[in-house]
Amino acid sequence: MADETIATGRGQRLPRSERRAQLLDAALGVFVENGYHAAAMDDIAARAGVSKPVLYQHFPGKLELYLALIDQHTGELEQLVRDALTLPDNKARINTMTRAYFDFVGQEGAAFRLIFESDLANEPEVRKRLDQIDLTCAEAMAEIIRSETSMDQEEAVLVGVAFVGLAQTSARHWLTHEATLSKETAVRITAALIRRGFGAFPAVGKTDRTDGERAGEATRESVGTGAG
């Protein structure tokens, strides 16, 4: 129950929902630092400041705890992407969706490592969740692609997969080079590259674009265009 309190065995009691959040936060740190296989439930309990039995009251095993973290953080990424789709025009949607990946990667705690760099990616339950968040984000991008091009759904999803991969890998690259590459610059360049990629495909109502039309669009959509 939401208002249930749990004794830690060390004199402190918290509502069940708060205790669960505390345990997930501790587990994130341990998994990010050590990887799934080297992480121990003892270490997670110690970091959370609880006894091991308290940890097992919430999560029956290490895999269930890891999956709960995957669910939490893929949900956060999905919400960021869906929020971008509520914006009024496609340029703003692409800019904001691109920024969502940079925001997610830059979050304190490095939760993105569990999603994009998991050492348990071959575990079926983990793989299912990781594939689902990739598909969800690609389908969100496909919605934009289909509104601007004559692509069918499967073609648009394929391009969406490519654009999502570009946003994700660009964000991770930026994180390791943020001392010399600002986030604003990285987002602007990545979003512009994605937008310009649309010019390679026939617009809605057209079967193809001429080389002159593509060149004109490339000129108008310069890399210097702001992403905000």
MARTIDREN-481284 format. One record per residue (C-alpha): x, y, z. Coordinates in steps of 0.1 Angstrom, whole numbers, plus 5000, padded with zeros to 4 digits. Layout:
BEGIN
<c1:X | c2:Y | c3:Z> $
...
***
This chain:
BEGIN
<c1:5000 | c2:5000 | c3:5000> $
<c1:5012 | c2:5035 | c3:4993> $
<c1:5012 | c2:5046 | c3:5029> $
<c1:5027 | c2:5015 | c3:5043> $
<c1:5058 | c2:5021 | c3:5064> $
<c1:5088 | c2:4998 | c3:5064> $
<c1:5112 | c2:4995 | c3:5093> $
<c1:5149 | c2:4994 | c3:5082> $
<c1:5160 | c2:4975 | c3:5113> $
<c1:5181 | c2:5007 | c3:5121> $
<c1:5154 | c2:5028 | c3:5137> $
<c1:5142 | c2:5047 | c3:5106> $
<c1:5108 | c2:5041 | c3:5089> $
<c1:5097 | c2:5054 | c3:5055> $
<c1:5065 | c2:5050 | c3:5034> $
<c1:5068 | c2:5021 | c3:5011> $
<c1:5070 | c2:5042 | c3:4980> $
<c1:5098 | c2:5064 | c3:4994> $
<c1:5117 | c2:5033 | c3:5005> $
<c1:5114 | c2:5018 | c3:4970> $
<c1:5126 | c2:5051 | c3:4954> $
<c1:5156 | c2:5051 | c3:4978> $
<c1:5165 | c2:5015 | c3:4969> $
<c1:5163 | c2:5022 | c3:4932> $
<c1:5185 | c2:5052 | c3:4935> $
<c1:5211 | c2:5032 | c3:4954> $
<c1:5209 | c2:5003 | c3:4929> $
<c1:5214 | c2:5027 | c3:4900> $
<c1:5247 | c2:5039 | c3:4915> $
<c1:5259 | c2:5003 | c3:4921> $
<c1:5249 | c2:4990 | c3:4887> $
<c1:5264 | c2:5020 | c3:4868> $
<c1:5297 | c2:5018 | c3:4887> $
<c1:5301 | c2:4980 | c3:4887> $
<c1:5279 | c2:4966 | c3:4859> $
<c1:5251 | c2:4941 | c3:4865> $
<c1:5273 | c2:4910 | c3:4870> $
<c1:5297 | c2:4925 | c3:4895> $
<c1:5269 | c2:4943 | c3:4915> $
<c1:5259 | c2:4926 | c3:4947> $
<c1:5226 | c2:4930 | c3:4966> $
<c1:5247 | c2:4934 | c3:4997> $
<c1:5264 | c2:4965 | c3:4982> $
<c1:5230 | c2:4979 | c3:4972> $
<c1:5215 | c2:4974 | c3:5007> $
<c1:5246 | c2:4990 | c3:5022> $
<c1:5245 | c2:5020 | c3:5000> $
<c1:5208 | c2:5025 | c3:5007> $
<c1:5215 | c2:5022 | c3:5045> $
<c1:5191 | c2:4993 | c3:5050> $
<c1:5193 | c2:4957 | c3:5059> $
<c1:5193 | c2:4931 | c3:5031> $
<c1:5159 | c2:4917 | c3:5042> $
<c1:5144 | c2:4951 | c3:5036> $
<c1:5158 | c2:4951 | c3:5001> $
<c1:5143 | c2:4917 | c3:4995> $
<c1:5109 | c2:4930 | c3:5008> $
<c1:5107 | c2:4952 | c3:4977> $
<c1:5127 | c2:4932 | c3:4951> $
<c1:5129 | c2:4894 | c3:4952> $
<c1:5162 | c2:4893 | c3:4933> $
<c1:5189 | c2:4913 | c3:4915> $
<c1:5173 | c2:4908 | c3:4881> $
<c1:5139 | c2:4922 | c3:4893> $
<c1:5157 | c2:4952 | c3:4907> $
<c1:5175 | c2:4958 | c3:4874> $
<c1:5143 | c2:4954 | c3:4854> $
<c1:5126 | c2:4980 | c3:4877> $
<c1:5153 | c2:5005 | c3:4869> $
<c1:5151 | c2:4998 | c3:4832> $
<c1:5113 | c2:5003 | c3:4833> $
<c1:5117 | c2:5035 | c3:4853> $
<c1:5143 | c2:5051 | c3:4830> $
<c1:5129 | c2:5039 | c3:4797> $
<c1:5096 | c2:5054 | c3:4808> $
<c1:5114 | c2:5088 | c3:4814> $
<c1:5129 | c2:5087 | c3:4780> $
<c1:5096 | c2:5078 | c3:4763> $
<c1:5079 | c2:5107 | c3:4781> $
<c1:5105 | c2:5132 | c3:4769> $
<c1:5100 | c2:5120 | c3:4734> $
<c1:5062 | c2:5120 | c3:4736> $
<c1:5063 | c2:5155 | c3:4750> $
<c1:5082 | c2:5167 | c3:4719> $
<c1:5053 | c2:5154 | c3:4697> $
<c1:5029 | c2:5177 | c3:4714> $
<c1:5046 | c2:5208 | c3:4699> $
<c1:5029 | c2:5226 | c3:4670> $
<c1:5053 | c2:5221 | c3:4641> $
<c1:5077 | c2:5194 | c3:4630> $
<c1:5108 | c2:5215 | c3:4632> $
<c1:5102 | c2:5222 | c3:4669> $
<c1:5093 | c2:5185 | c3:4674> $
<c1:5126 | c2:5173 | c3:4658> $
<c1:5147 | c2:5199 | c3:4678> $
<c1:5130 | c2:5190 | c3:4711> $
<c1:5131 | c2:5152 | c3:4704> $
<c1:5168 | c2:5155 | c3:4697> $
<c1:5174 | c2:5175 | c3:4729> $
<c1:5155 | c2:5149 | c3:4748> $
<c1:5183 | c2:5124 | c3:4741> $
<c1:5210 | c2:5149 | c3:4753> $
<c1:5189 | c2:5157 | c3:4784> $
<c1:5185 | c2:5120 | c3:4792> $
<c1:5222 | c2:5112 | c3:4787> $
<c1:5232 | c2:5142 | c3:4808> $
<c1:5210 | c2:5133 | c3:4838> $
<c1:5227 | c2:5129 | c3:4871> $
<c1:5233 | c2:5093 | c3:4879> $
<c1:5241 | c2:5082 | c3:4843> $
<c1:5209 | c2:5061 | c3:4840> $
<c1:5214 | c2:5061 | c3:4803> $
<c1:5242 | c2:5035 | c3:4807> $
<c1:5216 | c2:5009 | c3:4817> $
<c1:5196 | c2:5017 | c3:4785> $
<c1:5223 | c2:5023 | c3:4759> $
<c1:5252 | c2:5004 | c3:4773> $
<c1:5237 | c2:4975 | c3:4793> $
<c1:5259 | c2:4946 | c3:4800> $
<c1:5228 | c2:4925 | c3:4804> $
<c1:5214 | c2:4933 | c3:4769> $
<c1:5212 | c2:4896 | c3:4760> $
<c1:5189 | c2:4887 | c3:4789> $
<c1:5155 | c2:4882 | c3:4772> $
<c1:5135 | c2:4904 | c3:4796> $
<c1:5161 | c2:4932 | c3:4794> $
<c1:5163 | c2:4929 | c3:4756> $
<c1:5126 | c2:4931 | c3:4752> $
<c1:5125 | c2:4964 | c3:4771> $
<c1:5154 | c2:4979 | c3:4753> $
<c1:5140 | c2:4969 | c3:4719> $
<c1:5106 | c2:4984 | c3:4729> $
<c1:5120 | c2:5018 | c3:4738> $
<c1:5139 | c2:5019 | c3:4706> $
<c1:5108 | c2:5011 | c3:4686> $
<c1:5086 | c2:5035 | c3:4705> $
<c1:5110 | c2:5064 | c3:4698> $
<c1:5115 | c2:5054 | c3:4662> $
<c1:5077 | c2:5052 | c3:4657> $
<c1:5074 | c2:5087 | c3:4672> $
<c1:5099 | c2:5100 | c3:4647> $
<c1:5081 | c2:5081 | c3:4619> $
<c1:5050 | c2:5101 | c3:4627> $
<c1:5069 | c2:5132 | c3:4618> $
<c1:5085 | c2:5116 | c3:4587> $
<c1:5051 | c2:5105 | c3:4573> $
<c1:5036 | c2:5139 | c3:4577> $
<c1:5064 | c2:5154 | c3:4555> $
<c1:5072 | c2:5126 | c3:4530> $
<c1:5054 | c2:5101 | c3:4509> $
<c1:5069 | c2:5072 | c3:4528> $
<c1:5048 | c2:5043 | c3:4540> $
<c1:5048 | c2:5032 | c3:4576> $
<c1:5075 | c2:5006 | c3:4574> $
<c1:5098 | c2:5029 | c3:4555> $
<c1:5092 | c2:5057 | c3:4579> $
<c1:5100 | c2:5035 | c3:4609> $
<c1:5132 | c2:5024 | c3:4593> $
<c1:5143 | c2:5060 | c3:4589> $
<c1:5131 | c2:5067 | c3:4624> $
<c1:5154 | c2:5040 | c3:4637> $
<c1:5183 | c2:5057 | c3:4619> $
<c1:5175 | c2:5091 | c3:4632> $
<c1:5170 | c2:5078 | c3:4668> $
<c1:5203 | c2:5061 | c3:4666> $
<c1:5219 | c2:5093 | c3:4654> $
<c1:5205 | c2:5113 | c3:4683> $
<c1:5215 | c2:5087 | c3:4709> $
<c1:5251 | c2:5082 | c3:4697> $
<c1:5256 | c2:5119 | c3:4692> $
<c1:5244 | c2:5126 | c3:4727> $
<c1:5268 | c2:5100 | c3:4741> $
<c1:5297 | c2:5114 | c3:4721> $
<c1:5289 | c2:5149 | c3:4734> $
<c1:5289 | c2:5137 | c3:4770> $
<c1:5325 | c2:5125 | c3:4767> $
<c1:5336 | c2:5158 | c3:4750> $
<c1:5315 | c2:5184 | c3:4769> $
<c1:5346 | c2:5202 | c3:4780> $
<c1:5353 | c2:5212 | c3:4744> $
<c1:5318 | c2:5209 | c3:4728> $
<c1:5289 | c2:5227 | c3:4743> $
<c1:5255 | c2:5209 | c3:4746> $
<c1:5238 | c2:5237 | c3:4727> $
<c1:5261 | c2:5233 | c3:4698> $
<c1:5259 | c2:5195 | c3:4698> $
<c1:5221 | c2:5196 | c3:4699> $
<c1:5219 | c2:5222 | c3:4671> $
<c1:5242 | c2:5203 | c3:4648> $
<c1:5225 | c2:5169 | c3:4654> $
<c1:5189 | c2:5183 | c3:4650> $
<c1:5200 | c2:5201 | c3:4618> $
<c1:5214 | c2:5169 | c3:4604> $
<c1:5182 | c2:5151 | c3:4611> $
<c1:5161 | c2:5178 | c3:4595> $
<c1:5182 | c2:5180 | c3:4564> $
<c1:5180 | c2:5142 | c3:4561> $
<c1:5143 | c2:5146 | c3:4553> $
<c1:5153 | c2:5163 | c3:4520> $
<c1:5165 | c2:5130 | c3:4506> $
<c1:5129 | c2:5117 | c3:4505> $
<c1:5099 | c2:5126 | c3:4483> $
<c1:5077 | c2:5152 | c3:4499> $
<c1:5040 | c2:5146 | c3:4506> $
<c1:5022 | c2:5145 | c3:4472> $
<c1:5054 | c2:5141 | c3:4452> $
<c1:5070 | c2:5110 | c3:4438> $
<c1:5105 | c2:5124 | c3:4438> $
<c1:5125 | c2:5156 | c3:4442> $
<c1:5148 | c2:5171 | c3:4417> $
<c1:5185 | c2:5177 | c3:4425> $
<c1:5178 | c2:5214 | c3:4423> $
<c1:5150 | c2:5212 | c3:4449> $
<c1:5172 | c2:5192 | c3:4472> $
<c1:5200 | c2:5217 | c3:4468> $
<c1:5176 | c2:5246 | c3:4475> $
<c1:5164 | c2:5229 | c3:4507> $
<c1:5199 | c2:5222 | c3:4519> $
<c1:5208 | c2:5259 | c3:4514> $
<c1:5177 | c2:5271 | c3:4533> $
<c1:5183 | c2:5245 | c3:4561> $
<c1:5218 | c2:5254 | c3:4572> $
<c1:5236 | c2:5238 | c3:4600> $
<c1:5237 | c2:5272 | c3:4617> $
<c1:5199 | c2:5271 | c3:4623> $
<c1:5192 | c2:5271 | c3:4660> $
<c1:5178 | c2:5240 | c3:4677> $
<c1:5159 | c2:5258 | c3:4704> $
***
